[in-house]
Every structure is written in structure tokens, then in C-alpha cells.
Amino acid sequence: MSGNEHDIRQLRGEAELAEFARFPFRVYHDRAAWWPPDLRSEAEFFAGRSQFAAELDLSCWGAFRDGTMVARVGAVINHRYIRHWHEPLGHLAHFEALPGQDEPVEALLERALQWLAERGMKFARSGFAAFLDYPYAIDHYGELPSFLLRGNPDYYHAYFKNAGFETEKGHLDYTAALTPEQLARYEETITRARQSNVTVLSWRQYGFKRAVDAWTDIINESFARHWGWNPVGRDELRPIMAPLEGSAVPELSIVACIGAKPVGAVFSVPDLSSLLARVQAGARLSAERGGGKRGALINLGVLEEARRRGVATAMAARSFLTMASRGMRYAGYTLVLDDNWPSRRTAAALGARVTGNFVTYRKVL
Ligand SMILES: CC(C)(COP(=O)(O)OP(=O)(O)OC[C@H]1O[C@@H](n2cnc3c(N)ncnc32)[C@H](O)[C@@H]1OP(=O)(O)O)[C@@H](O)C(=O)NCCC(=O)NCCS
């Protein structure tokens, strides 16, 4: 094969899936800081052995030049999403590619889209899939993104546009500076909520296992009509969350109750960059991008009956106060849809500002 030829292969079996999982190291190896994949869970996911596997049809694709992988993508059919939204939409997930690979990437995406179309999909999305994939960054190229979010190179966008995709949704990442003035405002927010009978408790105070179930139920109900979401089961989230019981997560994550009834929940994490990010020797991360000083609120939901009463702001305020008491100087409020104004107003009420932007792509098949 000459240097300009490429081939597209479906990847199966342990060795090929391990190569698929390792591929991001080729894209990001010279970054000062990045979040490497968990190789085992990535390969297990595409081998169909994750908590979510029963509802997924999966295939893995690689584009090769001279026998070397130059791009990869997973094609995913999430039957639960399709049932929930009555929309025959498949996903192209975990896409990564080297620069200057226009032809192989176009062929790769076309082949993966064909796999979706052959299985009855009429639309494809790449970017967001609840618990499965995250959108593409459109700024801060080369920097460490917030935990869970992508720090993809800029050339990914041309690859998607050349493959006929359109931007479907914009997403935002917010950051609040945990200044003494801001912390005092958070205390007031919690006091006001208490006056209207809203109690905010950490998952530890509420009971960790009960809190995980309450969070699952609340996000399923409050996100039911949230774009891109699909319900998840208690049995799926329990094993994913169980290892976090001994971490800071149960202190930073919150349940809100009115009387005895849980009406809101927040899942937050501490700064995980020292534990999980790969940082080159001598590289320094700025505090607001991580670097041991930025916690993050990953998700929050409030039941419809309890909205517009300050429940969300009180939960986030409690979480951010705990972050500050543990030495964090910034709090992320992570991944909000551009058009989710209730959430954007909540972020603004918390004194947070937009610090990162992302997109999800869509194509009609
Ligand atoms: C977003 C959500 C958590 C807000 O919960 P909430 O308890 O109603 O929010 P609060 O009462 O604390 O209000 C926070 C701010 O947002 C504003 N706000 C909330 N909902 C609003 C709405 N529907 N329209 C206009 N403003 C709204 C409030 O006025 C308040 O701003 P203010 O302090 O300047 O007055 C809730 O709407 C929800 O669960 N939505 C579905 C799930 C979701 O989108 N989660 C966020 C994902 S990023």
C-alpha cells in the first residue's frame, strides 16, 4: 500500500480494542496536561461489558495508514435513548484523530455512519450522549479542560463539517471564584432556603447509598425532557458510584429536602487533576483550570414541583462552601446547554462566569 492509501477496519477482540483505547495517547502525548482514558474501562465498554451494555449495540472503527491507526470512532445505538425520545438516532462516540488525515477520517466517519444507517438509524449525533460521550471544545485548545470534558484539537471541527455534520447544540462550562464575598452570599442563599423549609444535606449526612438512589431518581425525573438525556437505572449507577464512598464526593454532593421528601440533588467532585490528569514535569496548571484548586459541580436537578424556590442555588451554594473549606479556590458548574436558561440563571446567581465552550454535531442519514 502506498503512503496515501488508507483502510477502514472494524476492530474486534482484546488486542484491537486495546489499540482503540490507547489511541488518544498518540493524539495528546505532547500536551502539557490532559486527561488520559481509563484504558480498561474504555476497552470493556466497547467490548459490551459496561453497566449500560444491555441497552447498547456497539461497534469500533479505526482508520489506518501503512498499518498505523490515524483515527478512531465508536458507533453506538442506545436503545433506551431511542425509546425515550422516539427518535432513531445513533451516536458516533469517542472520536479521536491525528491532524492532516482528511481522507481517512472522512472514510472512517462514512463507514461508521453506514453501520448506523444499516441498523435503521435516520440521524447521527457526535458529542453528547448521557454518561457515554462529551462534546467537542471550541476554545482553550491545548489546555487542560474541566474534568470529564474534551480538550480536543481544533482540526476536529473541519473533519466533522467535511463529513456533512452540522452544529446541533452549544454547551457551556462555568467557573465561580470562591472569594470571601461570594462565600458570604452562599451562606445567605442557604439561610433563605432554610426559611422556606428547604434543607440541604451532603450525601454523607443523608446516607451515601440512599443519596445515590435519590440522585438517580431525581435526575431521571428532572432531566426527562432535557435534550440529549435518557433515563438510567439505580442498578446501573450504584456500582459506578460505590467506589466514591470513601472520597470527597459524598461531602461535596448534596440532596435537598422539603420536609422528608428529597426534591433536588447535586453531584460534585473535588479537583481530580493531581490524581487523574497526566501533567508533564515542570508544567503548571492555573488554579481556575484545575491544578488542585478547582472542584466541579457535574450535575444538578430539581423536581418540577420544587422549582423557582431557590433549591438549586442552595444546593450548589452548600457544595461550593464545602469545596472552599477544603482549600479549593474555584468551582466549576459544568456542561450547560446554551439554551438552558433556568440552569444559566442558576449559574449567574452563583456568581459563575462562562469559561469554556463546546458543541455537539448532528447529521441526517
Ligand atoms: C436548572 C434547575 C436545576 C434550576 O432549579 P431551581 O431550583 O428552579 O433554581 P432556583 O430556584 O435556585 O433559581 C436559580 C436562578 O435561576 C432562575 N430561574 C430558575 N428557573 C427559571 C426559569 N424557568 N425561568 C427563568 N429563571 C429561572 C431563578 O430566578 C434564580 O435566579 P435569581 O436568583 O436571579 O432570581 C431546574 O430547572 C432543573 O432541574 N432543570 C432540569 C434539569 C437541568 O436542566 N439541570 C441543569 C443541567 S446543567
Ligand as a Chemical Component Dictionary entry (heavy atoms), coordinates in Angstrom:
data_LIG
# 
_chem_comp.id                   LIG 
_chem_comp.type                 NON-POLYMER 
_chem_comp.pdbx_formal_charge   0 
_chem_comp.three_letter_code    LIG 
# 
loop_
_chem_comp_atom.comp_id 
_chem_comp_atom.atom_id 
_chem_comp_atom.alt_atom_id 
_chem_comp_atom.type_symbol 
_chem_comp_atom.charge 
_chem_comp_atom.model_Cartn_x 
_chem_comp_atom.model_Cartn_y 
_chem_comp_atom.model_Cartn_z 
_chem_comp_atom.pdbx_ordinal 
LIG C1  C1  C 0 -31.970 24.232 36.328 1  
LIG C2  C2  C 0 -32.706 23.847 37.607 2  
LIG C3  C3  C 0 -31.823 22.907 38.410 3  
LIG C4  C4  C 0 -32.964 25.131 38.422 4  
LIG O1  O1  O 0 -33.546 24.755 39.670 5  
LIG P1  P1  P 0 -34.383 25.756 40.604 6  
LIG O2  O2  O 0 -34.385 25.181 41.975 7  
LIG O3  O3  O 0 -35.669 26.058 39.996 8  
LIG O4  O4  O 0 -33.467 27.070 40.579 9  
LIG P2  P2  P 0 -33.504 28.266 41.663 10 
LIG O5  O5  O 0 -34.874 28.407 42.212 11 
LIG O6  O6  O 0 -32.382 28.073 42.632 12 
LIG O7  O7  O 0 -33.211 29.508 40.736 13 
LIG C5  C5  C 0 -31.892 29.889 40.373 14 
LIG C6  C6  C 0 -31.947 31.123 39.480 15 
LIG O8  O8  O 0 -32.464 30.776 38.190 16 
LIG C7  C7  C 0 -33.659 31.476 37.914 17 
LIG N1  N1  N 0 -34.569 30.537 37.276 18 
LIG C8  C8  C 0 -34.760 29.240 37.607 19 
LIG N2  N2  N 0 -35.662 28.685 36.786 20 
LIG C9  C9  C 0 -36.028 29.648 35.913 21 
LIG C10 C10 C 0 -36.919 29.681 34.818 22 
LIG N3  N3  N 0 -37.621 28.606 34.450 23 
LIG N4  N4  N 0 -37.055 30.849 34.145 24 
LIG C11 C11 C 0 -36.356 31.949 34.499 25 
LIG N5  N5  N 0 -35.489 31.968 35.544 26 
LIG C12 C12 C 0 -35.332 30.831 36.228 27 
LIG C13 C13 C 0 -34.173 31.951 39.261 28 
LIG O9  O9  O 0 -34.962 33.110 39.153 29 
LIG C14 C14 C 0 -32.869 32.187 40.001 30 
LIG O10 O10 O 0 -32.284 33.410 39.591 31 
LIG P3  P3  P 0 -32.283 34.704 40.562 32 
LIG O11 O11 O 0 -31.594 34.253 41.813 33 
LIG O12 O12 O 0 -31.512 35.705 39.760 34 
LIG O13 O13 O 0 -33.722 35.040 40.752 35 
LIG C15 C15 C 0 -34.078 23.168 37.306 36 
LIG O14 O14 O 0 -34.796 24.000 36.419 37 
LIG C16 C16 C 0 -33.946 21.786 36.702 38 
LIG O15 O15 O 0 -33.838 20.779 37.411 39 
LIG N6  N6  N 0 -33.990 21.707 35.349 40 
LIG C17 C17 C 0 -33.902 20.426 34.625 41 
LIG C18 C18 C 0 -32.545 19.779 34.765 42 
LIG C19 C19 C 0 -31.451 20.729 34.370 43 
LIG O16 O16 O 0 -31.531 21.418 33.355 44 
LIG N7  N7  N 0 -30.383 20.753 35.182 45 
LIG C20 C20 C 0 -29.228 21.581 34.932 46 
LIG C21 C21 C 0 -28.393 20.905 33.915 47 
LIG S1  S1  S 0 -26.977 21.867 33.547 48 
# 
loop_
_chem_comp_bond.comp_id 
_chem_comp_bond.atom_id_1 
_chem_comp_bond.atom_id_2 
_chem_comp_bond.value_order 
_chem_comp_bond.pdbx_ordinal 
LIG C1  C2  SING 1  
LIG C2  C3  SING 2  
LIG C2  C4  SING 3  
LIG C2  C15 SING 4  
LIG C4  O1  SING 5  
LIG O1  P1  SING 6  
LIG P1  O2  DOUB 7  
LIG P1  O3  SING 8  
LIG P1  O4  SING 9  
LIG O4  P2  SING 10 
LIG P2  O5  DOUB 11 
LIG P2  O6  SING 12 
LIG P2  O7  SING 13 
LIG O7  C5  SING 14 
LIG C5  C6  SING 15 
LIG C6  O8  SING 16 
LIG C6  C14 SING 17 
LIG O8  C7  SING 18 
LIG C7  N1  SING 19 
LIG C7  C13 SING 20 
LIG N1  C8  SING 21 
LIG N1  C12 SING 22 
LIG C8  N2  DOUB 23 
LIG N2  C9  SING 24 
LIG C9  C10 SING 25 
LIG C9  C12 DOUB 26 
LIG C10 N3  SING 27 
LIG C10 N4  DOUB 28 
LIG N4  C11 SING 29 
LIG C11 N5  DOUB 30 
LIG N5  C12 SING 31 
LIG C13 O9  SING 32 
LIG C13 C14 SING 33 
LIG C14 O10 SING 34 
LIG O10 P3  SING 35 
LIG P3  O11 DOUB 36 
LIG P3  O12 SING 37 
LIG P3  O13 SING 38 
LIG C15 O14 SING 39 
LIG C15 C16 SING 40 
LIG C16 O15 DOUB 41 
LIG C16 N6  SING 42 
LIG N6  C17 SING 43 
LIG C17 C18 SING 44 
LIG C18 C19 SING 45 
LIG C19 O16 DOUB 46 
LIG C19 N7  SING 47 
LIG N7  C20 SING 48 
LIG C20 C21 SING 49 
LIG C21 S1  SING 50 
# 
